[in-house]
Amino acid sequence: MQFSFTTVLFALMATAAVAAPSKEAAEKRSAQTQTGECNGTSCRVGFENYECNKGSCVGNGGGDGKRCTVVDNADGTRTSWCPVGCPDNNLC
């Protein structure tokens, strides 16, 4: 069985167009929140450690095992909320 170059090229382009998410879908992505616990100076969720962006895991009220939260923001960024000096008690 032989395929022409044009047929193969068309099939690849169609596959890429279907597989790629639209820009609108990426913009509508909702924030995902995961609860973790302080692990030294970072927030551990599962097997991943995330640097604290808001607050800290070190100091009075912090320490290994204290609750922290990692939020995957709708714009594609990630924010880690740690308990010491946290500006939002709902996330720390």
N, C-alpha and C positions, 0 to 999 in steps of 0.2 A: 504494500500500500504506500503510495507516495502522496505527499502533501506539498502544495505550492508554497513558496515563501510568503506570498500575500495572505494565504489562508492561515498559516501559522502566526503571522504578525497580527492579523485581525483577532484571532483567538486570544493571544496574549494581551492585547489592548482591552478586550472585553472583560477578561478576567481581572485585570488591574482596576478597571473602573468599578466593578462589582465589589471587589475586596476592600477597596479604600473607603474608610468612613467619610461621610460628608463633613464639611466644615460646620454646618449647622448642628449635626449630631454631637460633635466635639464641644461646641459652645453650650449645648443643653445638658451636658454631663452634670449630674448632681454631685454634691459633695458627699464623700464617704468618711465616716468617723470610726476610728478603731481605738479601743481602750487598751492601754499597756501599763507597764510599771517601770519606775525608775531603775536604771541599771548603771550605777556610777554617775556619770554626768549626762547620760542620754536617756531617752525614752525607748524601751524595748517593746515591740509588738511582734509576737511570734519569735522568729529567729533574727529579726532585723532591729538594729539600733538606729534611732533618729536623733540628731542633735536638737536640743531644746531651743526653739525659736522664741517662745513666750515663756517667761519664768525660768526656773532652774530646778534641777534635782538635788542641788547641793545647798545645805544650810538648814536652819530651823524649819521643820515641817517637811523636809525632803528626806532623801535616803533611799537605799535599795528597797524595792517592793512598793513604794508609794505610787498611787495612781497618777497616770499621765494620759494624754490623749493625742493621737495623730489624726489630722484632718487633711484629706485629699480635696483641695479646693476645686471649684468648677473651672477655674482658669488654668488648671494643670499644675499649679504649685502645691506644695505640701507644707503644713504648719504643725509643729509639735508644741503642745501646751504642757508645761511642767509646773509642779505645785508651789515652789518657793517664789513669791512675788508675781504670781499669775494674775493677769488682769481680768480673767473670766472664771469665776468659781465653778460654773457649770462644766467647763472643759478640763479642770485641773483636779 
